[in-house]
Every structure is written in structure tokens, then in C-alpha cells.
């Protein structure tokens, strides 16, 4: 009998884009589909973990036996994640969190006034959810994602140190957003390891196995 790799472990995961309101009917978002994060949530649940999935606006079904919390904005995602993080063994940040949000959201729809003038939108920075979790006094094992258009390995190594997390997973190859397959590059203190191109569920299962191995090695007996 082979015990499941994440039996008895609690895993918290963010997925999807965020939506930053400009006014009640408009906002700024991005093309993240949430597919990779939802696949990891499913794979972790299959591996025996108790999974909490904090999801931005996506059109995906909740994986079986996964607890799902829906949010819209980066601030809502931050406020959902932070109080839960310490009670989890693993935190996986797959969400494509907006770096900036409009500094203020208009209470009413901004109207065209016919003068040809365009509104100016001032932005403010969103909190970095992953870095905030990694800074907790007793953080869960933190896994970050990196989507870069060039120099992925170098950026992933830098991101790992900057965010203070043990493992960064890079999306190799162009235009992973919305696709069903992906190629991953794992960067940790031991170096780099590629998980070859596969559908996102197969990759999610391979990644969950890699996380389980590292978690076992990092947890004091
Ligand atoms: O800094 P960058 O956005 O490139 O880092 C990506 C990683 O950090 C992803 O794991 C993403 O989920 C996480 N992140 C976050 N909160 C932010 C920005 C990014 O958790 N505000």
C-alpha cells in the first residue's frame, strides 16, 4: 500500500485573473484562464490533500471535494488568503494577480460628456500576496509561478529570492494563457528541472508529486 503523497496535508491555492474595477460596469483584468491552478487543485485533492481554492473570475467547474472561495479583486484575494495561510502546509500561487488597480473606483458609471475628453485613470500598487504569505512567522511551503516572455530561468531564480519562496515554477513557451497544455520549469535551491510539455492535468500531477517530495524534506520530523 502506497500512502497518497499529500495525505493529511492542507493546500491553499490561488488561481485565475483578478478584476480591478474602474466603475460599476468597467474594469481591468487579464487573460489568465485559471486552468493550471484548477488542475493543481484537483491533482492535490487526488493526492490526499484538503484543498482550499481561492479563485478570481473564471469560467471553470470546481474540482470535486475542493473548497472554493470566489473573489474578484487582488485586495479581496489578499484578504481571503492571508487569514487562511498559516493553517495550511502548502501555498501555491498560480493566480495572475493584477500588479496595479485604479486608485479609486467611481461609484457611478463614468459618462462620456461629448466634449471628446478622455478620463485619466490613476493607479496604485496591489499587495504581493505570495510575498506576504512567505513573510508570515511560520509560513506554509510556498510555491510561486513565473510567466515571462524571455530569460525565464534567470527571472525565475531572481523571483524566488525576491519573494523569499523555496520553489518557483516557470511557464516555458509562449502563450500558455488559456491553452490546455504547458511546459514547466521548476527552480529551487538545488537548481532547475523541466517538466516536459503535457496537458495541464498531467503536469499538475507531476508538480504535486514534486511539491510533496520537497515538503517532506523541508518539514522537521
Ligand atoms: O511578481 P510576479 O507577478 O511576476 O510574480 C508572480 C507570482 O507571484 C505568482 O505566483 C503570482 O501568483 C504571485 N503574485 C501574488 N500577488 C501579486 C502578484 C503576484 O501572489 N500581487
Boltz pocket constraint, residues with backbone or C-beta under 6 A from the ligand:
constraints:
  - pocket:
      binder: B
      contacts: [[A, 14], [A, 74], [A, 93], [A, 94], [A, 95], [A, 96], [A, 97], [A, 98], [A, 99], [A, 126], [A, 127], [A, 128], [A, 129], [A, 130], [A, 131], [A, 143], [A, 144], [A, 145], [A, 146], [A, 147], [A, 159]]
      max_distance: 6.0
